[in-house]
Amino acid sequence: MSKIIVQKYGGSSLHDTRAILAVAERISASHSDEISIVAVVSAMGSTTDELTNLASQLNKTPDRRELDLLLSTGELVSCTLTTMALQAIGKPSKSLSGWQAGIYTDNRYGRAQIKDIDISPIMNELNVGNIVIIAGFQGIEDGSDITTLGRGGSDTTAVAIAAALNAERCEIYTDVEGIYSADPRLVPYAKKLNHISYEEMLEMASYGAKMHPRSIELAMTYNVPIYVASSFNYNEGTLIHTDLFSKMPPINEHRKKVTSIATTHGYTKFTLTQVPNRAGLASQIFEPLSEKDISVDEISMNAERGNTTDLTFTVDSVDRDKTNDVLEQLKTTLDAGGVIISDNLAKISVIGTGMREESGYAALMFTTLASKGINIDLITTSEIRITCLIDAADLEAGAKSLHEAFELD
């Protein structure tokens, strides 16, 4: 049996027929008697946004089942067109929808999770020499309804299929040449990383990098190497894998402890003040938010004052009004003091597995931001990450100063 490589092409790589032909040529060049190719494709360009907009013009709150069925058509278009392009250049190929490819999910429309993959339909096509093109972002639930996987769904599809097929690696082709030490739009001199660990990439994906955390979690769990590169050239990309320093000497105490600066914006901070502090408080606040599909992060509870406390958290700004509605109701229910809202916030993080080994990174980060007059609104950490909530207007200055302070140039 030949080796299997799974490739994924994003919407920017498939924005028109000329781009689709270029993708077909790249797939064809990768395919050989020794290498079988399975390619997962996203919808062309901004198709998903356009379909969502069409639905909202007809119904402001469309049924999630119907919306999933509608949105799944975007990937089917690019899937079949890519297959036609391959056939036009003489490459045997077959297109498969998510359900035809054996991708089974739960029934959470719009944010379904993969439960199982039956690889037999894919293997049947590979065994007769076909290149297999699969529609990403979609699957089928037990009741035979089409589901979509939510944001980053095609990345998740590709990594899941690579794991199921025990592929050599999963290649993600997009409009950037790899993973950088910072967002090049904010820090033009950011460096492309040749390698990065799953742990570091998971933190970066959670705090602003292009890939979705779900795909990195899958890759880490099933040890699937991911190669991220541009679909518009053949420059070297970035390899995400488990053994970051396998090509380095055994003793390497002087390697950089911080790998990257991650940035993301579009956050709103809420503080519910003077909340009576009692058992079950957190569940009383966050359960109603969860019921409204509001994702909460960066939670902080201030020190108790008497028998009350202040509870602070952030949400994506698109959920600002929904969150405020819930908290205004809770304010009365919980006999809280009030609701304080801070808009136009961003998160800036320093990330690196090497931070486990030494102290002083938080101090350097805070001092650097202070030297630029940047106020820190909230601080959270993990073992390999320090994140500060700051004003979105300070994001570029903060990213540049930290990139320089941690010597990532």
N, C-alpha and C positions, 0 to 999 in steps of 0.2 A: 504493500500500500504506500502511495506517495505521501509526502508530508502535506499537512493542511495549514494554510495561512488564511486567517479571516481578516478582511479589510472592511473599513467603514468609511463612507463618503458623506460629508455633511451637505446641507442645502446650498451653501455658498459654492461648493464644488460642482453643483448640478444645476446652476441657475438658468441655463438655456441649452439648446441642442448642441451648440458648439462645445460647451463645457462637458456635456454628457459624452460626446465623441472623444474628448480628451481623456475622460475617466475610463472609457472603454479601452483606449490604447494603453493606459497604465495597467489596467487589469490584465489585458492580453500579454503585456510584457512580463508580468509576474508569473503567468501561468506556463507550466511546462509538464513534461512527462513525470518529472520528479516532484512537482509542487502543484497541489490542487488548491483552487481559490474559491472561497465563499465570500461574497461581497454583500454587505448590509448598506442600504441607502436610505437617506432621509428624503423628505419632500423637497421639490425644487425651490430654491430661493426662499421667498417669504410666503409660500403657498399656505402653510398652516395658519399664519396670521390672517391671510386673506379669507380663508374658509371660516375662521372664527368670527371675523368681521361680518361676513355674509349671514352667518347664523344669528348674530346679535341684531342685525337689521330686521330680521323677521320675528325674533323672540328674544327679549332681554335676558331671560333665564331659560335657555333651551334645556330640554331633557338630556341628561348626561349620556344615556345610552345612544340617543340619536346623534349627539355631538361626536361621540367616539366613532360611530360608523362614518360620519361625514369626514372627520379629520383623517381617518385611516386611508381615505382615497388619495391623499397627497403622496404618500409613500408608494402606493400602487402605481401611480403614474410614472414616477422616476424609476421604479423597479422594472417595469415593462419596457420603458424607453431605453434604459441602459442595456437590457437584454437584446433589444432590437439592434442597438448600435454594435454590440459584440458580434451578433450574427452577421451583420453587414460587413464586418472585416474578417469573416471566416472563422470565428471562434464558436464552438458548440457551447450553448448556454441555455439555461432554463430559469425563469422567474418564479418565485414562490411568495405568496402572501404570508403574513405571520402565521395564520392558522394552517396553511398548507405546509409550512416549515415545521409544524409540530410544536409551536410555542403556546403553552397553556398557562393561563394566569388566574388570579382571583377575580372577583367581580366588582372591584372598586373602580368604576368608570373614571377615566381621566387621570388616574394615578395607580393603575393596576400594577401588581408585582408578579413576577414570573414564578410559577409553582413547579413547572417541569418542562423539559424539552424532549420530545420524541425525535431522535436524530435520524430515524430510518428514512423519511422522505428526502432529507439532504444527502445521506449516504447513498441512496439509490441513484441519485443524479451524478454524484461524484464518481461512483463506480463505473458508469458508462462514459466517463470522460467529460462530462459537462462542467462548465463554470456555473456556480449557483448564485443567483442574485436574489436577495431576500429583502422584503419591505420591512424596514425597521419600525420601532415605536409602537408596535401593535402585537396583539395575540388574540387568543380566544378563551373565554371562560367556560365553565362546565355546562352552562345552559346554551352554548353555541353562539353567544353574543360576542361581537368584536369589541375588544377593549384597547385602550391606548395606555402607554406606560408613563405619560407625563413628561415634564421637562428633562431633556437629556436621554430620552427613551431609546434613541437609536444607538447611542454609545452603550447603554445597558444591554440592548439586544445583541450587539456585536460581541461584547465580552462574555455574555452568557452562552452564546453559541460556540465561541472559542473554547470555553470551559467544557461544554458538553461534548465537543468533538475532539477534545484533547489536542487542540491545535498547537503548532509551534509558537505562535504569538498572534496577537491581535493588533493590526495596524490601523490607526485612526488618522484619516487624511482630512485636513481642514484648510482654513485660509491663513493659518499661521505656521511657522516652520518648526514649532516645538514648544516646549515649556521654558519660560524665561525667569530670570532672577527677580523680575518685577514686571508689571504691565508696561510694555514698550510705549503705549500711548501716554503714560505718565512719566516714565523714565526712558527717554530715547536711547540711552546707552546701556540699557539692561542687557545682560548676557544670556544667550541661549545655553541651557543646561544639556550636557550630553547624556547624563544619567540622573535619575532621582528615585528615591525609595518609595514604596507604596505608602508608608506612613506619612512622609512629607507631602506626597501628592494628594493624599486624602485630606490633609489639613488645608492645602492650597485650594483644592476643589471646593471645600466647604466655605472658603473665605475669598472667593473671587476668581479663581482660575477657570479656564474654559470648560474643562471636563466636569461631568456630574459626579458627586460623591458615590452614588449607587454603583456606577461602573467600576470605580476604584475599589470599593469594598468587595465586589464580586471577584475582581482580579486578584486581590490580596488573599481572599478565602481559598480560591482555586489555583493560585500561583500561575496566573496567566500573564506573561510579559506583554506590556502595551508599548507600541512604538507610535509616537505622535509626530507627524510631519505635514508639510504643505502638499496639497494636491496640484499646485501650480508650478512647482519646480522639483528637482531631484536633490536638493540640498539635504544634508544630514539632519535628522530630527532628534528627538529625545526618547530614550528608553526608560520606561517605568518598570521596575522589577524589584525583586526581594533582596538581592545581594548587591547593594550599591557599590561596594568597594572591592568586588571580586577581582578587578583588574589592577588593583593597587598593591603595593608592597604590604606584607603582613603587619608591619609596624608603621603606623601613620598618624602619630599624635598631633601633627601640625595641620591636618586638614581643616577646612573651614567648618565652624560649628553651626553657622547660619547659612541656609541654602538660598532662601528667597524672602522677598517682601510681597505679601499678598494684600490686595486691596479690593474692596467692594463697597458700593454705595446704594442709597435708596432705602434707608432705615428710619423708623420713627421709634423714639423711646417713650415709654409710658411709666409713670410712677403713681401707684395707688397709695395715698398718704394716710397716716394715722389709722392703720387697720388694727382692730383688736387682735392681739397675737394669741392664737389658741390652736389646739390640735386640729388638723384637717384644713388649715387655712389655704395652703397651696392648692389642694384639690378643688376647693370651693371657687378658686379664681381661674385655674387653668382648664378645668373640665368644661365650663361653658365656652371658653375660647376654642377648645378642641372641637366641640360640637359644631362650631361655625367654620371649621376647616382653617383656622388661623394658626399658623406655625409660629411658635414663640422660641426665642433663644436669648442668650446673654442675660440670664436671670440673676438678680442680686437682691438679697434681703438685708436691709440696714439693721444696725444694732437696735435692740429693743429700748424704747423710751417709756418707762412705766410699764403699762400693759399693752402698748401699741407699737407698731413697726411700720416702716415704709417698704413697699415691694416694687422693684424696678425690673423691667424687661424690655426687649426690643422686638419689633415685628417688621416685616417687609412693608414699605410705605403703601403698597397697594391695598393692604389690609387695615389702613389707618382708621377709616370711618367705622368699619365693622367692629374693630377692637374698642373704639371709643364708646360705641353703643352698648357693648357688653359691660364695660367697666362702669358706665353711668348707672346701669341697673344694679351692678354689684355694690356700688358705693352705698346705695340705700340698704340693700340686703345685709351687707356686712357692717353697716354703720361706720364707714370709713370717712376720713376727712375730706378727700377730694381726689381729682385726677389731674396730673401735670403731664403735658404733652410737649416733647421736643422733636421738631422736624428737621429734615435735610441733614441727616447724619450718615456717617460712613465708618467702615471698619478697616483698620490697618493692622497687619500682623507681621511679626517676624517668625520664621519657621525654620527648624533644623533639628535633626536627631542629635547632633553634636551638643546641643544645649543641655542634654542630660548630665554631661560630664563636668560642667563648670558653672560657677555662679557669675553674676554681674550683668547678665544680658538684659534683665528688666531695667536695671538702673541706667544702662547705656541708652536703652530705648526711650525711657522717660526723660532723661537729660537732653537727648537729641531733640525730641519734640518740643520740650520747654524752650530750648535755645532758639527755636523758630516761632515762638509765641503761640504754639498750638496747645489748646486746652484739651485735656483728657476727660471725657465724660463718664466712662465706665471701663473697667479692666477685667478681662477674663484670661485664663491660662489653661493649657494642657501641658503634658510632659514635654512636648516639643514645639509649643506655640505660645506666644504672648500676643494678645489682641487688645487694641485700644479703640474705643468708640470716640470719634472726633467729628468736628464739623466737616461736611462734605466739601466746603470751599477750601479746606486745608489739605485735601487728600494728595494733590500733586506735590506740594511742598514737603509734606510729610514723607511721601514715598521716596523722593529724591534724597532728602537728608538722611533717612535710615539706610538707603542703599549705599550711600557714601560712608556713613558711620560704621556699618558692619563690613566694609571693604568688599563689596560684591562686584565692584567694577572690574 
